[in-house]
């Protein structure tokens, strides 16, 4: 005995299902984009010394250390690092370590740039800045 089975799905149920699935897809796409974006952090510290022989840095001088950290998943190449002063009429500067060439930072990696502390007036510096190959600026203040 064959009994026919009838399944009826209303248009309203299909619409709700489509709305829920498309919203979830949008959320997943956004979260993937958000987690894979470029996320570079610049940290600056003063009064550091370089210890060890054979270095191009003098062991008896204080340095400002600018650390550039890639916290994102995409690699980023840092072209140069410098600073901007508080007064627009004053100077902007580029750290000489930047002249050694660009540095590629992969996921979770960092690199340091040093400048002799007595070459700059730290009270006049507004922030330090790192530029990638596209010209995007990443700022960090001295702590």
Rosetta blueprint (number, residue, H / E / L):
1 X L
2 X L
3 X L
4 X L
5 X L
6 X L
7 X L
8 X L
9 X L
10 X L
11 X H
12 X H
13 X H
14 X H
15 X H
16 X H
17 X H
18 X H
19 X H
20 X H
21 X H
22 X H
23 X H
24 X H
25 X H
26 X H
27 X H
28 X H
29 X H
30 X H
31 X H
32 X H
33 X H
34 X H
35 X H
36 X L
37 X L
38 X L
39 X L
40 X E
41 X E
42 X E
43 X E
44 X E
45 X E
46 X E
47 X E
48 X E
49 X L
50 X L
51 X L
52 X L
53 X L
54 X L
55 X L
56 X L
57 X L
58 X L
59 X L
60 X L
61 X L
62 X L
63 X E
64 X E
65 X E
66 X E
67 X E
68 X E
69 X E
70 X E
71 X L
72 X L
73 X L
74 X L
75 X L
76 X E
77 X E
78 X E
79 X E
80 X E
81 X E
82 X E
83 X E
84 X E
85 X E
86 X L
87 X L
88 X L
89 X L
90 X L
91 X L
92 X E
93 X E
94 X E
95 X L
96 X H
97 X H
98 X H
99 X H
100 X H
101 X L
102 X L
103 X E
104 X E
105 X E
106 X L
107 X L
108 X L
109 X L
110 X E
111 X E
112 X E
113 X E
114 X E
115 X E
116 X E
117 X H
118 X H
119 X H
120 X L
121 X L
122 X H
123 X H
124 X H
125 X E
126 X E
127 X E
128 X E
129 X E
130 X E
131 X E
132 X E
133 X L
134 X L
135 X L
136 X L
137 X E
138 X E
139 X E
140 X E
141 X L
142 X E
143 X L
